[in-house]
Amino acid sequence: MTRRPLNPLYWLLAQIGSRVQSNPQVANELTAAVAVMAPTTLSVPTRHGHVRVLVLRPTQQGANPGTRSPIIMQLHGGGFVNRHPEQDLHLARYLAASLHAVVVLPDYDTAPKVRYPVAEEEAFDVARWLRRSGQEHGWDGDRLLLSGVSAGAKLAINVCQQLHDASEAAPLAVALTVPFTDPTRTDRTSSNPKAVISPFVQRWVAWAYFPDIERRREKLAAPRYDPTLADAMPPTLVQTGELDTLAAEGAELAKTLAAAGVETKHRVYPRADHDFYSREPVDNVRNLLIEITKFFRARL
């Protein structure tokens, strides 16, 4: 098996990146007044050990008496290096309040501590646990939805793939924001000369989390190459930014799923780069949140 070459710079950046804590001010200010309960923490068992999970619950206002809330798993991005789920708290707050849902944010393991496919398997194990544990923890495990950003969008796809392989029901719906689907490519480009996802970043991510080069085309590593992907996917929302280096593969994913008969919606945000889901202009963040909420509400 061909292994990655030694690269001290990439190793140092992975060590630093795994410790970075991103708290997007614009997005957090937008949702700061949303009424949800304070986050709590659960420890969820997986085959790779326990995973810390943040839990956001809606207030009781608007609840249907006798009905447990749907459960949404929000999977953060960060190139399989950053492991700070708090970066998606603005998404979680909005979804919890708008859909009266319980939203969980797994702190899955990342490089350089682990390598592929640890995060993929942890995400799957957490999703299965959420389905089994609803009665104990106060949510409806049969009403599972997935939402993911960038690397987290790939993990959301991976959960669907693994559920399908296990002959288990797909989630009710999935929202994929700026999805990453192919670690074999490190040559993507953008018309933005200062694009967030540069060729250097692409090479670094592949080196850090996918060290075994031959494994990068496996279907869990690269859903783009899964010939049965459409069979695994529920109704799917794909959100891409026009200037994002990953925009083309997000569009390709939406086209592939739609052509195979999967209920698919693809929204392109004009003049937006990879990080538009949490940065200015604030209208993009607001519209993205509204769009995910509407897509999920129609399938609950």
N, C-alpha and C positions, 0 to 999 in steps of 0.2 A: 504494500500500500504506500503510495507516494505521500510523504508528509511535507508540511510547509517548511521553507527554509528559515533558519534562525534570523530574527530581525529585532535587535535590541530596542530600536525606536518604537516599533509596533508594540512590543511587550511593555515598555514604559507607559505608552499612551493607554493601553488596556488597563494597566494598574490604576492610572489616574482617572480614566473614564468610568471605571466601576465605582468610584467614590463621589463622582459629581452629583450634586443634588439640584435638580432643575425645578424652580418654582415660578412658572410664567406669570408675571405680575398682571399683564393685561387681561388674561383669561380668568385669573382668580378674582380680580376686581369685578369682572362682569357677572360672576356667579356668587359673589360674597354674601349677598342678601337673600339667596335662595334658602328656603326653610327646610333644613334637614337636621337630623340628630348628629351629635358629635361623632366622629369616626371611632370605631372600636377595632380591636385586633383579634383574629383567630389564628390558631396554628393548625394547618391542614396536613394530614399525613399523605406522603407520596412515596413512590418506590425509591426516590433519591433522598428521603428524609423529609422533615416537616418544612412547610413553606408558610411564611408569614403572610397573612391576608388582611388587608384593610377592609372594613365593612362600613358602608354608609346606609343608613335606614331613613326612610321618609318619616315625617311627623304623622300623627294620627289623622290630621285634617285631610279630608278627601278620601279616607279609606272606606272600603266596602265592608260592613260588618260581617264577620264570619268568613271572609275571603283572605287568604294569605297572598302576600305580594309576589309578583314575578321576581326572578333573580337574574341579574345581568352581571356577567364577568367582563370587566374592563381590563384589557391587556396593554400595558404601556410600551412605548418604543424605546429606542436608545441603542440600536445596532447590536443587540445581544451582548452589549458591554455594560451599559448603564443599568443599574437596578434600583431605581427610585420611583416606585409606583405613585408617590404623592404628586408627581408631575401631571397626573391626569385627574386630580381631585376636582377640577372645574367641570370636566365631563361627568364625573360620577355624581356631583351635587345636582347638576341640572337634570340628569336622567332619573335620579332617585326622586326628586321633587315632582317632575313633570309626569312621570309614569307611575308614581307611587310604587316604586320598585326598590328592592334591596340591591345595592351595587357593591360588588367585591372587586378588589384590586390586588391580584397576587404579586408578591415580591419574588418572582421566579429567579433562579440562579442564572448567572451570566458569566461570560469570559472576563478575566482569565482563570477564574476559579474552576469553571466547567467548560465543556465543549459540546457541540452537537452530538446527540439529540436530547440533552438533559432538559433544557427549557421546554421543548416540544412535549416531552413525556410528563413533566411536571404540570404543564397547563392542562393536559388531558386528564391527569389524575385529579386535579382540583375540580375540573368540570364534573367528573363522575361523582366526586364527594358532594358537590353542591346538589346534585340530583338526589342523592341518598339522604341528605341531612336536613331537608327542608322542614320536616315536622318538628325536629328538635330545635331548630334555630329560627323558625318563624317565617320561612318563605316557601313558595310553591316550586319545588324542584322540577315539576313537569313543565313549567313555563320558563325555560332557560333561554336567554338571549346572549349573544356574544358581540363584543365591540372591541376593536383593536386599532392601534395606531402604528404605522410603519412596521417595525419588527413584530410588534404586538398584533398587527393585522395578519401577518404570516402565521403567528401562533394560533389565532382564531381559526384560520383555515385548517391548520394542523389538527386542532381539536375535532373539527368536522370530519376530517379524513380518518382519524383514529376511531371516532364513534362509528363511522360507516364500516370500517374494517372489523369492528367488534359486533356488528349487526345490532347496534343500538340506534335509537331515534336521533335524528338531527335536531339541533336547536330550532326554536321557532323562527329565528332570523339572525342574520349577522351583518354588522356594519364594519366595513373595511376602509379606514382612512389612510391615505397615501401608502397603500400596501407594497411590501417588499416580497417578491416571489421567486427570486433566482440568484443564489450566491455564486453561480458560475460566471456571472458577468461582472466585470470591473471596469468596463469601458463606456458606461452610459454618459451621455452629455446633456447639457441644457443650453437654451439660448441665453440664459442668465450667466454672465461670466463669473459671478460670485455665488454660484449655486451652493445651497447648503450641503448637498451630497456630491462632493467632488470625486474624481477618479481616485485620489489618495484615500479618501474616507472609504470608498468601496473596497479597495485593496486591503485596507486595515481591518475592516469588519470581517471579510472573508478569511483573512489570516488568523484573527483572534478567536473566532467562534467555530469556524469550519476548517480545522487544521488538516484533516484527511481529504486530500484533493479529490480522490475518486468518489467519495461519499457526497460531494456537493450536488450531484445530479439525482440523488435519491428523492423519492417523492415528498418526504417530510422536510428535507432540506430545501428543495426547489419544487413547490407545488405546480409551477409552470409546466413541469414535465410529467405530471401525473395524468395518465390517459383516462382515468376514471374519476377525475376531480368533480365533474358536474354531478355525478351520482351521489356525492357526499354532501353537496352544498344545499342549504335551505334558501329561502328568499334572501337576496344579497344586495346590499347597498355599497357601492364603491364611490369614494370621494377622492378626487385627485386635484392637484394644483397645476395650472398650465405650465409653470416654469420649473416644476419639480423634475429632478433627474429621473425619478421613478414613475413619472406620469405615463410613459408609454406602456410599461408593463401592467399598470393598473387598468389602463384602457383595454389592453389585450385580454386581461383577465375577465373584465366585464363582457367583452365581445364573445369570448369563448363560452362563458356560462350562459349568456343569452341565446347563443346559437344552439346550445344543447338543451334548451327548454327550461333553464332555471329562471325563475322570476328575478330579474336583475334591474337595478336602477344605477346609472352612472352619472355623476355630477362633476363637471370640471369647473373649478374656481379660477376665473380669469386673473392673469398676472400674479398668481400666487405660487410661492415656492413651498418646499417640503414642510416647513414649520408653520404654515398658515393656520393650523388648528389651534394655536395657542398664542399667536403674535398679532400685532397690528397689521392691517386695519381690523378693528374690533367687530365690524359688521361681518367679516368672514367667519369669525369664531361664533358669533350669534347665529348666523344662518346655518352653519354646520350643525350646531346643537339642535336647532329646530328641525332640521332635516332628519337627523337620526331619530329624534323623538317621534316624529310623524310616521316614519318607516316602521318603527317598533310598535307604536300604538295600533297601527292597522293590522298587526299580526298577533295581538294579544287576545 
